[in-house]
Amino acid sequence: MNRCKLIFNQTLMISTAILFGLGIEELIEYIFSADEMIRWQWYIPLSVILTGFLCALASLVLVDEESSLKQINMKLRIFLHFLALFGVVAGCGYLFNWYSKISQLIPITIIYVLTYGFVWISTLWIFKSDEKKINEAIKDIQDME
C-alpha cells in the first residue's frame, strides 16, 4: 500500500472513530445530566480530522522500510507508536477542549484504545486485500504466458 493511500485510509478511520466515540460520550453525558442540548464548538470536527491526520502521519514510521527505527524490535516499535499516538490524541484533546479535567481523559483513553485496535485490524485487512489482488494479477499474467 502506498503512503498516500495509507495516510488517507487511516485519517478517515481514525477521524470517524474519534468522532463516533466523542458523540457516544456526549450522548451518555446528555442522558445522565440535566442539560437540554449538546454543545460542541464549531472547530471540533476540524480538530478531529487534524488529529486523525497527525496520527496517520505517525504511522508511516512503522511501515517505512528506510526508517532508522528498523533495528528496534517490532513489538517495542508498536508500543512506542501506541504511546506516541496517545500523546498526540491527549495533547490535541486538551488543546481543542475535548476534556478539561484528568477525569474526563478516561473516556478519551478508552476511545483511543478501541480506535487503535480498530485501525490496526482494518489496516492489516487492507494490506492483505491488496496483497491478494497483486498475487492474483501476477498469477493471471503467468497464466497468459
DSSP file with accessible surface (Angstrom, degrees, kcal/mol):
  #  RESIDUE AA STRUCTURE BP1 BP2  ACC     N-H-->O    O-->H-N    N-H-->O    O-->H-N    TCO  KAPPA ALPHA  PHI   PSI    X-CA   Y-CA   Z-CA
    1    1 A M              0   0   65      0, 0.0   126,-0.0     0, 0.0     2,-0.0   0.000 360.0 360.0 360.0 130.6    0.0    0.0    0.0
    2    2 A N     >  -     0   0  106      1,-0.1     4,-2.2     4,-0.0     5,-0.2  -0.294 360.0-108.5 -76.3 165.8    1.5    3.3   -0.9
    3    3 A R  H  > S+     0   0  130      1,-0.2     4,-2.8     2,-0.2     5,-0.2   0.872 114.9  51.9 -63.4 -42.4    2.0    6.1    1.6
    4    4 A C  H  > S+     0   0  102      2,-0.2     4,-2.7     1,-0.2    -1,-0.2   0.918 111.4  47.6 -63.2 -42.3   -0.7    8.4    0.4
    5    5 A K  H  > S+     0   0   77      2,-0.2     4,-2.9     1,-0.2     5,-0.3   0.913 112.3  50.2 -65.0 -40.9   -3.3    5.6    0.4
    6    6 A L  H  X S+     0   0    4     -4,-2.2     4,-2.7     2,-0.2     5,-0.3   0.941 112.9  45.6 -61.7 -47.4   -2.2    4.6    4.0
    7    7 A I  H  X S+     0   0   28     -4,-2.8     4,-2.6     2,-0.2     5,-0.2   0.933 115.2  47.3 -62.7 -45.4   -2.5    8.2    5.2
    8    8 A F  H  X S+     0   0  128     -4,-2.7     4,-2.3    -5,-0.2    -2,-0.2   0.953 115.0  44.7 -62.2 -50.2   -5.8    8.8    3.6
    9    9 A N  H  X S+     0   0   37     -4,-2.9     4,-2.6     1,-0.2    -2,-0.2   0.922 116.5  45.6 -62.0 -45.3   -7.4    5.5    4.8
   10   10 A Q  H  X S+     0   0   13     -4,-2.7     4,-3.1    -5,-0.3     5,-0.3   0.888 110.2  53.8 -68.6 -37.3   -6.0    5.9    8.4
   11   11 A T  H  X S+     0   0   17     -4,-2.6     4,-2.5    -5,-0.3     5,-0.3   0.936 112.4  45.3 -59.9 -44.9   -7.1    9.5    8.6
   12   12 A L  H  X S+     0   0   85     -4,-2.3     4,-2.4    -5,-0.2     5,-0.2   0.932 116.3  44.9 -63.6 -45.9  -10.6    8.5    7.6
   13   13 A M  H  X S+     0   0   26     -4,-2.6     4,-2.4    -5,-0.2    -2,-0.2   0.937 117.1  43.9 -65.2 -46.4  -10.7    5.6   10.0
   14   14 A I  H  X S+     0   0   12     -4,-3.1     4,-2.8     2,-0.2     5,-0.2   0.938 115.3  47.8 -65.7 -46.2   -9.2    7.5   13.0
   15   15 A S  H  X S+     0   0   12     -4,-2.5     4,-2.6    -5,-0.3     5,-0.2   0.918 113.2  48.0 -62.7 -43.4  -11.3   10.6   12.4
   16   16 A T  H  X S+     0   0   90     -4,-2.4     4,-2.7    -5,-0.3    -1,-0.2   0.930 113.4  47.5 -63.0 -44.2  -14.5    8.6   12.1
   17   17 A A  H  X S+     0   0   19     -4,-2.4     4,-2.8    -5,-0.2    -2,-0.2   0.915 113.5  47.2 -65.8 -41.3  -13.7    6.5   15.2
   18   18 A I  H  X S+     0   0    9     -4,-2.8     4,-3.1     2,-0.2     5,-0.3   0.942 114.0  47.4 -65.0 -45.4  -12.8    9.6   17.3
   19   19 A L  H  X S+     0   0   70     -4,-2.6     4,-2.3    -5,-0.2    -2,-0.2   0.921 113.4  48.4 -62.5 -42.4  -16.0   11.4   16.1
   20   20 A F  H  X S+     0   0  144     -4,-2.7     4,-2.4    -5,-0.2    -1,-0.2   0.932 113.5  47.4 -61.9 -46.2  -18.1    8.4   16.9
   21   21 A G  H  X S+     0   0   11     -4,-2.8     4,-2.6     1,-0.2    -2,-0.2   0.917 112.4  48.2 -63.7 -44.1  -16.5    8.0   20.3
   22   22 A L  H  X S+     0   0    8     -4,-3.1     4,-2.6     1,-0.2    -1,-0.2   0.885 110.9  52.6 -64.3 -36.4  -16.9   11.7   21.2
   23   23 A G  H  X S+     0   0   30     -4,-2.3     4,-2.4    -5,-0.3    -2,-0.2   0.919 110.4  46.6 -64.0 -43.4  -20.5   11.5   20.0
   24   24 A I  H  X S+     0   0   74     -4,-2.4     4,-2.6     2,-0.2     5,-0.2   0.915 111.6  52.2 -64.1 -42.2  -21.2    8.5   22.3
   25   25 A E  H  X S+     0   0   29     -4,-2.6     4,-2.3     1,-0.2    -2,-0.2   0.932 112.0  45.5 -59.6 -45.0  -19.5   10.2   25.2
   26   26 A E  H  X S+     0   0   37     -4,-2.6     4,-2.5     2,-0.2    -1,-0.2   0.873 110.9  53.6 -67.0 -36.9  -21.7   13.3   24.7
   27   27 A L  H  X S+     0   0   86     -4,-2.4     4,-2.6     2,-0.2    -2,-0.2   0.930 109.7  47.7 -62.8 -44.4  -24.8   11.2   24.3
   28   28 A I  H  X S+     0   0   87     -4,-2.6     4,-2.3     1,-0.2    -2,-0.2   0.922 112.7  48.9 -62.5 -43.6  -24.1    9.5   27.6
   29   29 A E  H  X S+     0   0   83     -4,-2.3     4,-0.8    -5,-0.2     6,-0.3   0.903 111.3  50.7 -62.8 -38.8  -23.4   12.8   29.3
   30   30 A Y  H >< S+     0   0  101     -4,-2.5     3,-0.5     1,-0.2    -2,-0.2   0.915 110.9  48.2 -64.8 -42.5  -26.7   14.2   27.8
   31   31 A I  H 3< S+     0   0  105     -4,-2.6    -2,-0.2     1,-0.2    -1,-0.2   0.905 118.0  39.7 -66.1 -40.4  -28.7   11.2   29.1
   32   32 A F  H 3< S+     0   0  169     -4,-2.3     2,-0.3    -5,-0.2    -1,-0.2   0.385 111.2  62.7 -96.3   5.6  -27.3   11.4   32.6
   33   33 A S  S << S-     0   0   47     -4,-0.8     0, 0.0    -3,-0.5     0, 0.0  -0.764  84.1-116.0-123.1 172.2  -27.2   15.1   33.1
   34   34 A A  S    S+     0   0   95     -2,-0.3    -4,-0.1     2,-0.0    -3,-0.1   0.439  71.1 125.5 -87.4   0.9  -29.9   17.8   33.2
   35   35 A D        -     0   0   88     -6,-0.3    -2,-0.2     1,-0.1     3,-0.1  -0.351  47.2-159.8 -63.8 140.1  -28.5   19.6   30.0
   36   36 A E  S    S+     0   0  169      1,-0.2     2,-0.4    -2,-0.0    -1,-0.1   0.639  72.6  38.3 -91.6 -18.8  -31.1   20.0   27.3
   37   37 A M  S    S-     0   0  116      2,-0.0     2,-0.5    -7,-0.0    -1,-0.2  -0.993  72.7-128.6-139.2 142.0  -28.7   20.5   24.5
   38   38 A I        -     0   0   77     -2,-0.4     2,-0.6    -3,-0.1   -11,-0.0  -0.766  30.9-160.2 -84.9 128.9  -25.4   19.0   23.4
   39   39 A R        +     0   0  185     -2,-0.5     2,-0.4   -13,-0.1    -2,-0.0  -0.940  15.5 171.5-120.5 118.5  -22.9   21.9   22.7
   40   40 A W        -     0   0   94     -2,-0.6     2,-0.1     2,-0.0    -2,-0.0  -0.938  35.1-112.1-118.7 147.6  -19.8   21.5   20.6
   41   41 A Q    >   -     0   0  108     -2,-0.4     3,-1.4     1,-0.1     0, 0.0  -0.347  31.4-112.3 -70.5 158.5  -17.6   24.2   19.4
   42   42 A W  T 3  S+     0   0  200      1,-0.3     4,-0.4     2,-0.1    -1,-0.1   0.779 114.0  55.2 -64.1 -25.5  -17.5   24.9   15.7
   43   43 A Y  T 3> S+     0   0   50      1,-0.2     4,-2.7     2,-0.1    -1,-0.3   0.501  77.1  96.4 -91.4  -1.4  -14.0   23.6   15.4
   44   44 A I  H <> S+     0   0    9     -3,-1.4     4,-2.3     1,-0.2     5,-0.2   0.933  85.0  47.4 -58.1 -49.3  -14.5   20.1   16.9
   45   45 A P  H  > S+     0   0   62      0, 0.0     4,-2.1     0, 0.0    -1,-0.2   0.923 114.3  48.1 -60.3 -38.6  -15.0   18.3   13.5
   46   46 A L  H  > S+     0   0  107     -4,-0.4     4,-2.5     1,-0.2    -2,-0.2   0.890 110.2  51.7 -67.0 -37.4  -11.9   20.0   12.1
   47   47 A S  H  X S+     0   0    4     -4,-2.7     4,-2.4     2,-0.2    -1,-0.2   0.865 108.1  52.4 -67.2 -34.1   -9.9   19.1   15.2
   48   48 A V  H  X S+     0   0    1     -4,-2.3     4,-2.5    -5,-0.2    -2,-0.2   0.929 110.9  46.5 -66.1 -43.8  -10.9   15.5   14.9
   49   49 A I  H  X S+     0   0   94     -4,-2.1     4,-2.5     2,-0.2    -2,-0.2   0.924 112.6  50.2 -65.4 -42.6   -9.7   15.4   11.2
   50   50 A L  H  X S+     0   0   78     -4,-2.5     4,-2.7     2,-0.2     5,-0.2   0.931 111.3  48.6 -61.1 -43.4   -6.4   17.1   12.2
   51   51 A T  H  X S+     0   0    0     -4,-2.4     4,-2.4     1,-0.2    -2,-0.2   0.923 111.1  50.3 -63.2 -43.4   -5.9   14.6   15.0
   52   52 A G  H  X S+     0   0    0     -4,-2.5     4,-2.3     2,-0.2    -1,-0.2   0.910 111.5  48.9 -60.4 -40.9   -6.6   11.7   12.6
   53   53 A F  H  X S+     0   0   86     -4,-2.5     4,-2.4     2,-0.2    -2,-0.2   0.928 110.6  49.5 -66.1 -44.1   -4.2   13.1   10.1
   54   54 A L  H  X S+     0   0   69     -4,-2.7     4,-1.8     1,-0.2    -1,-0.2   0.903 112.6  48.1 -62.7 -40.0   -1.4   13.6   12.7
   55   55 A C  H  X S+     0   0    3     -4,-2.4     4,-1.1    -5,-0.2    -1,-0.2   0.894 110.5  51.4 -68.1 -38.0   -1.9   10.0   13.9
   56   56 A A  H  X S+     0   0    0     -4,-2.3     4,-0.6     1,-0.2     3,-0.3   0.898 107.5  53.1 -65.9 -38.9   -1.8    8.7   10.3
   57   57 A L  H >< S+     0   0   66     -4,-2.4     3,-1.3     1,-0.2     4,-0.4   0.907 105.7  53.8 -61.7 -39.8    1.4   10.5    9.6
   58   58 A A  H >< S+     0   0   31     -4,-1.8     3,-1.2     1,-0.3     4,-0.5   0.794  97.8  66.0 -66.4 -25.0    3.0    8.9   12.7
   59   59 A S  H >X S+     0   0    9     -4,-1.1     4,-1.2    -3,-0.3     3,-0.7   0.717  83.4  74.6 -70.0 -19.2    2.0    5.5   11.4
   60   60 A L  H <X S+     0   0   35     -3,-1.3     4,-1.6    -4,-0.6    -1,-0.3   0.816  85.5  64.9 -62.4 -27.5    4.4    5.9    8.5
   61   61 A V  H <4 S+     0   0   63     -3,-1.2    -1,-0.2    -4,-0.4    -2,-0.2   0.883 100.8  50.4 -63.4 -35.5    7.3    5.3   10.9
   62   62 A L  H <4 S+     0   0   18     -3,-0.7    -1,-0.2    -4,-0.5    -2,-0.2   0.859 119.0  34.4 -71.5 -35.8    6.0    1.8   11.4
   63   63 A V  H  < S+     0   0   55     -4,-1.2     2,-0.5   -60,-0.0    -1,-0.2   0.537  87.9 112.8 -99.4  -5.5    5.8    0.8    7.8
   64   64 A D    ><  -     0   0   40     -4,-1.6     3,-0.9    -5,-0.2     5,-0.1  -0.535  50.6-161.3 -72.8 118.9    8.7    2.9    6.5
   65   65 A E  T 3  S+     0   0  134     -2,-0.5    -1,-0.2     1,-0.2     5,-0.0   0.750  90.0  51.0 -70.6 -25.2   11.4    0.4    5.2
   66   66 A E  T 3  S+     0   0  162      3,-0.0    -1,-0.2    -3,-0.0    -2,-0.1   0.327  82.5 129.1 -96.3   8.5   14.1    3.1    5.4
   67   67 A S    X   -     0   0   18     -3,-0.9     3,-1.3     1,-0.1     4,-0.1  -0.285  64.0-133.1 -67.0 147.7   13.3    4.2    8.9
   68   68 A S  G >  S+     0   0  101      1,-0.3     3,-0.7     2,-0.1    -1,-0.1   0.662 105.3  68.2 -72.6 -14.2   16.1    4.4   11.4
   69   69 A L  G >   +     0   0   59      1,-0.2     3,-1.4    -8,-0.1    -1,-0.3   0.419  68.6 100.9 -82.7   3.1   13.9    2.5   13.8
   70   70 A K  G <  S+     0   0   99     -3,-1.3    -1,-0.2     1,-0.3    -2,-0.1   0.815  76.0  57.3 -59.2 -30.4   14.1   -0.6   11.7
   71   71 A Q  G <  S+     0   0  163     -3,-0.7    -1,-0.3    -4,-0.1     2,-0.2   0.718  88.6  92.9 -74.9 -20.7   16.7   -2.1   14.1
   72   72 A I  S <  S-     0   0   56     -3,-1.4     5,-0.1     1,-0.1    -3,-0.0  -0.521  93.2 -94.4 -77.2 142.9   14.3   -1.9   17.0
   73   73 A N     >  -     0   0  108     -2,-0.2     4,-2.3     1,-0.1     3,-0.2  -0.196  31.7-125.3 -52.4 139.8   12.2   -4.9   17.8
   74   74 A M  H  > S+     0   0   85      1,-0.2     4,-2.6     2,-0.2     5,-0.2   0.876 109.1  54.3 -62.3 -38.5    8.7   -4.6   16.2
   75   75 A K  H  > S+     0   0  171      1,-0.2     4,-2.3     2,-0.2    -1,-0.2   0.914 110.3  46.9 -63.4 -39.7    6.8   -5.1   19.5
   76   76 A L  H  > S+     0   0   84      2,-0.2     4,-2.8     1,-0.2     5,-0.2   0.901 110.8  52.4 -67.4 -39.3    8.8   -2.2   21.0
   77   77 A R  H  X S+     0   0   12     -4,-2.3     4,-2.5     2,-0.2    -2,-0.2   0.912 110.2  48.2 -62.2 -42.4    8.1   -0.1   17.9
   78   78 A I  H  X S+     0   0   51     -4,-2.6     4,-2.9     2,-0.2    -2,-0.2   0.922 112.1  49.3 -65.0 -41.9    4.4   -0.8   18.2
   79   79 A F  H  X S+     0   0  112     -4,-2.3     4,-2.4     2,-0.2    -2,-0.2   0.933 112.9  46.2 -63.0 -44.9    4.4    0.0   21.9
   80   80 A L  H  X S+     0   0   82     -4,-2.8     4,-2.8     2,-0.2    -1,-0.2   0.891 112.6  51.4 -64.0 -38.5    6.3    3.3   21.3
   81   81 A H  H  X S+     0   0   19     -4,-2.5     4,-2.8    -5,-0.2     5,-0.3   0.928 109.0  51.1 -61.6 -45.5    3.9    4.1   18.5
   82   82 A F  H  X S+     0   0   56     -4,-2.9     4,-2.1     1,-0.2    -2,-0.2   0.933 113.7  43.9 -57.6 -47.9    1.0    3.4   20.8
   83   83 A L  H  X S+     0   0   83     -4,-2.4     4,-2.2     2,-0.2    -2,-0.2   0.907 113.3  50.6 -66.7 -41.6    2.4    5.8   23.4
   84   84 A A  H  X S+     0   0   58     -4,-2.8     4,-2.1     1,-0.2    -2,-0.2   0.926 112.1  46.8 -63.7 -43.4    3.3    8.5   20.9
   85   85 A L  H  X S+     0   0    7     -4,-2.8     4,-2.9     2,-0.2    -1,-0.2   0.875 108.9  54.8 -68.0 -34.7   -0.1    8.5   19.4
   86   86 A F  H  X S+     0   0   51     -4,-2.1     4,-3.2    -5,-0.3     5,-0.3   0.911 107.2  51.6 -63.2 -38.7   -1.7    8.6   22.8
   87   87 A G  H  X S+     0   0   42     -4,-2.2     4,-2.6     2,-0.2    -2,-0.2   0.912 110.6  48.1 -61.1 -41.6    0.4   11.7   23.4
   88   88 A V  H  X S+     0   0   45     -4,-2.1     4,-3.0     2,-0.2     5,-0.3   0.950 115.2  44.4 -63.5 -47.9   -0.9   13.2   20.2
   89   89 A V  H  X S+     0   0    8     -4,-2.9     4,-2.9     2,-0.2    -2,-0.2   0.938 116.1  45.9 -64.9 -45.6   -4.5   12.4   21.0
   90   90 A A  H  X S+     0   0   14     -4,-3.2     4,-2.3    -5,-0.2    -1,-0.2   0.915 115.1  48.0 -64.8 -40.9   -4.3   13.6   24.6
   91   91 A G  H  X S+     0   0   41     -4,-2.6     4,-2.8    -5,-0.3    -2,-0.2   0.935 114.8  44.0 -65.0 -46.1   -2.5   16.7   23.5
   92   92 A C  H  X S+     0   0   13     -4,-3.0     4,-2.9    -5,-0.2     6,-0.2   0.897 111.9  54.9 -65.3 -38.9   -5.0   17.5   20.8
   93   93 A G  H  <>S+     0   0    0     -4,-2.9     5,-3.1    -5,-0.3     6,-1.0   0.910 113.1  41.3 -60.4 -42.3   -7.8   16.7   23.2
   94   94 A Y  H ><5S+     0   0  148     -4,-2.3     3,-1.1     3,-0.2    -2,-0.2   0.934 115.8  49.8 -70.5 -44.1   -6.6   19.1   25.7
   95   95 A L  H 3<5S+     0   0  124     -4,-2.8    -2,-0.2     1,-0.3    -1,-0.2   0.888 117.3  40.2 -61.5 -40.2   -5.8   21.8   23.1
   96   96 A F  T 3<5S-     0   0   38     -4,-2.9    -1,-0.3    -5,-0.2    -2,-0.2   0.208 114.6-113.1 -98.9  14.0   -9.2   21.5   21.5
   97   97 A N  T < 5 +     0   0  103     -3,-1.1    -3,-0.2     2,-0.2     3,-0.1   0.822  69.4 140.5  62.1  37.9  -11.1   21.2   24.7
   98   98 A W  S   <S+     0   0   21     -5,-3.1     2,-0.3     1,-0.3    -4,-0.2   0.763  84.3   5.8 -74.2 -25.1  -12.3   17.6   24.3
   99   99 A Y        -     0   0   22     -6,-1.0    -1,-0.3    -9,-0.1    -2,-0.2  -0.977  54.7-175.3-149.2 156.1  -11.6   17.4   28.0
  100  100 A S  S    S+     0   0   79     -2,-0.3     2,-0.3     1,-0.2    -1,-0.1   0.526  72.6  51.7-127.4 -18.0  -10.5   19.8   30.7
  101  101 A K  S >> S-     0   0  131      1,-0.1     3,-1.0     0, 0.0     4,-0.5  -0.872  82.6-118.3-119.2 156.3  -10.0   17.6   33.8
  102  102 A I  H >> S+     0   0  132     -2,-0.3     3,-1.5     1,-0.3     4,-0.6   0.874 114.7  60.3 -60.4 -35.7   -8.0   14.4   34.1
  103  103 A S  H >4 S+     0   0   77      1,-0.3     3,-0.6     2,-0.2    -1,-0.3   0.806 100.4  55.6 -64.0 -26.5  -11.2   12.5   35.0
  104  104 A Q  H <> S+     0   0   58     -3,-1.0     4,-0.8     1,-0.2    -1,-0.3   0.615  94.3  69.5 -80.1 -10.9  -12.5   13.5   31.6
  105  105 A L  H <X S+     0   0   28     -3,-1.5     4,-2.7    -4,-0.5    -1,-0.2   0.741  81.9  75.3 -76.8 -21.4   -9.4   11.9   30.0
  106  106 A I  H <X S+     0   0  104     -3,-0.6     4,-2.3    -4,-0.6     5,-0.2   0.940  96.9  44.0 -60.0 -49.6  -10.6    8.4   30.9
  107  107 A P  H  > S+     0   0   43      0, 0.0     4,-2.7     0, 0.0    -1,-0.2   0.903 113.1  53.1 -63.2 -34.6  -13.3    8.2   28.2
  108  108 A I  H  X S+     0   0    5     -4,-0.8     4,-2.7     2,-0.2    -2,-0.2   0.907 108.7  50.3 -63.5 -40.1  -10.8    9.7   25.7
  109  109 A T  H  X S+     0   0   46     -4,-2.7     4,-2.6     2,-0.2    -1,-0.2   0.917 110.6  48.7 -64.1 -42.5   -8.3    7.0   26.7
  110  110 A I  H  X S+     0   0   98     -4,-2.3     4,-2.4     2,-0.2     5,-0.2   0.937 112.4  48.4 -63.3 -45.0  -11.0    4.2   26.2
  111  111 A I  H  X S+     0   0   24     -4,-2.7     4,-2.7     1,-0.2    -2,-0.2   0.920 111.8  51.4 -59.4 -42.4  -11.9    5.7   22.8
  112  112 A Y  H  X S+     0   0   14     -4,-2.7     4,-3.0     2,-0.2    -2,-0.2   0.933 109.8  47.5 -62.3 -47.5   -8.2    5.8   21.9
  113  113 A V  H  X S+     0   0   70     -4,-2.6     4,-2.2     2,-0.2    -1,-0.2   0.931 114.9  45.9 -62.9 -44.2   -7.5    2.2   22.8
  114  114 A L  H  X S+     0   0  122     -4,-2.4     4,-2.5     1,-0.2    -1,-0.2   0.915 114.6  48.1 -64.3 -41.5  -10.6    1.0   20.9
  115  115 A T  H  X S+     0   0   13     -4,-2.7     4,-3.0    -5,-0.2     5,-0.3   0.915 109.0  53.4 -64.9 -42.9   -9.7    3.2   17.9
  116  116 A Y  H  X S+     0   0   28     -4,-3.0     4,-2.2     1,-0.2    -2,-0.2   0.938 112.1  44.8 -58.8 -47.1   -6.1    2.0   17.9
  117  117 A G  H  X S+     0   0   32     -4,-2.2     4,-2.5     2,-0.2     5,-0.2   0.925 113.7  50.0 -62.9 -44.0   -7.2   -1.7   17.8
  118  118 A F  H  X S+     0   0  104     -4,-2.5     4,-2.7     1,-0.2     5,-0.2   0.925 111.9  47.3 -61.3 -45.2   -9.8   -1.0   15.1
  119  119 A V  H  X S+     0   0   11     -4,-3.0     4,-2.8     2,-0.2     5,-0.2   0.902 111.4  51.4 -67.4 -38.9   -7.3    0.9   12.9
  120  120 A W  H  X S+     0   0   70     -4,-2.2     4,-2.5    -5,-0.3     5,-0.2   0.951 113.3  44.2 -60.9 -49.4   -4.7   -1.9   13.3
  121  121 A I  H  X S+     0   0  120     -4,-2.5     4,-2.2     1,-0.2    -2,-0.2   0.939 116.2  47.1 -62.4 -45.0   -7.1   -4.6   12.3
  122  122 A S  H  X S+     0   0   21     -4,-2.7     4,-2.4    -5,-0.2    -2,-0.2   0.909 112.4  49.0 -64.8 -42.1   -8.5   -2.6    9.4
  123  123 A T  H  X S+     0   0   10     -4,-2.8     4,-2.7     2,-0.2    -1,-0.2   0.918 111.4  49.2 -65.7 -42.5   -5.1   -1.6    8.1
  124  124 A L  H  X S+     0   0   85     -4,-2.5     4,-2.6    -5,-0.2    -1,-0.2   0.905 111.0  51.0 -62.1 -39.9   -3.9   -5.2    8.2
  125  125 A W  H  X S+     0   0  179     -4,-2.2     4,-2.6    -5,-0.2    -2,-0.2   0.916 110.7  48.2 -63.1 -42.5   -7.0   -6.3    6.4
  126  126 A I  H  X S+     0   0   27     -4,-2.4     4,-2.7     2,-0.2     5,-0.2   0.919 111.2  50.9 -64.9 -42.4   -6.4   -3.7    3.7
  127  127 A F  H  X S+     0   0   59     -4,-2.7     4,-2.5     2,-0.2    -2,-0.2   0.937 112.4  46.4 -58.6 -46.9   -2.8   -4.8    3.4
  128  128 A K  H  X S+     0   0  137     -4,-2.6     4,-2.5     1,-0.2    -2,-0.2   0.903 112.1  50.9 -63.5 -41.2   -3.9   -8.4    3.0
  129  129 A S  H  X S+     0   0   36     -4,-2.6     4,-2.2     2,-0.2    -1,-0.2   0.923 111.9  46.4 -63.1 -44.8   -6.5   -7.5    0.5
  130  130 A D  H  X S+     0   0   24     -4,-2.7     4,-2.4     2,-0.2    -2,-0.2   0.909 112.3  51.0 -63.0 -41.6   -4.0   -5.5   -1.6
  131  131 A E  H  X S+     0   0  108     -4,-2.5     4,-2.6    -5,-0.2    -2,-0.2   0.907 109.3  50.7 -63.0 -40.2   -1.5   -8.3   -1.4
  132  132 A K  H  X S+     0   0  134     -4,-2.5     4,-2.3     2,-0.2    -1,-0.2   0.916 110.1  49.4 -64.8 -42.1   -4.1  -10.8   -2.6
  133  133 A K  H  X S+     0   0  129     -4,-2.2     4,-2.3     2,-0.2    -1,-0.2   0.905 111.6  49.3 -63.7 -41.3   -5.1   -8.6   -5.6
  134  134 A I  H  X S+     0   0  103     -4,-2.4     4,-2.5     2,-0.2    -2,-0.2   0.929 111.0  49.4 -63.9 -44.3   -1.4   -8.3   -6.5
  135  135 A N  H  X S+     0   0   89     -4,-2.6     4,-2.4     1,-0.2    -2,-0.2   0.892 110.9  50.2 -63.8 -38.2   -0.9  -12.0   -6.3
  136  136 A E  H  X S+     0   0  103     -4,-2.3     4,-2.5     2,-0.2    -1,-0.2   0.903 110.2  50.2 -66.2 -40.4   -4.0  -12.7   -8.4
  137  137 A A  H  X S+     0   0   49     -4,-2.3     4,-2.2     2,-0.2    -2,-0.2   0.914 111.6  48.2 -64.0 -41.4   -2.7  -10.2  -11.1
  138  138 A I  H  X S+     0   0   79     -4,-2.5     4,-2.4     1,-0.2    -2,-0.2   0.917 111.3  50.7 -64.2 -41.7    0.7  -11.9  -11.1
  139  139 A K  H  X S+     0   0  130     -4,-2.4     4,-2.4     1,-0.2    -2,-0.2   0.901 109.2  50.8 -63.4 -41.5   -1.0  -15.3  -11.4
  140  140 A D  H  X S+     0   0   93     -4,-2.5     4,-1.7     2,-0.2    -1,-0.2   0.893 110.4  49.5 -61.7 -41.6   -3.1  -14.1  -14.3
  141  141 A I  H  X S+     0   0   95     -4,-2.2     4,-1.3     1,-0.2    -2,-0.2   0.915 111.3  48.8 -64.3 -41.3    0.0  -12.7  -16.1
  142  142 A Q  H  < S+     0   0  123     -4,-2.4    -2,-0.2     1,-0.2    -1,-0.2   0.879 108.6  53.8 -66.4 -36.9    1.8  -16.1  -15.6
  143  143 A D  H  < S+     0   0  114     -4,-2.4    -1,-0.2     1,-0.2    -2,-0.2   0.854 105.1  54.3 -66.2 -34.0   -1.3  -18.0  -16.9
  144  144 A M  H  <        0   0  164     -4,-1.7    -1,-0.2     1,-0.2    -2,-0.2   0.835 360.0 360.0 -67.1 -34.2   -1.2  -15.9  -20.1
  145  145 A E     <        0   0  184     -4,-1.3    -2,-0.2    -5,-0.1    -1,-0.2   0.843 360.0 360.0 -74.0 360.0    2.4  -16.7  -20.7
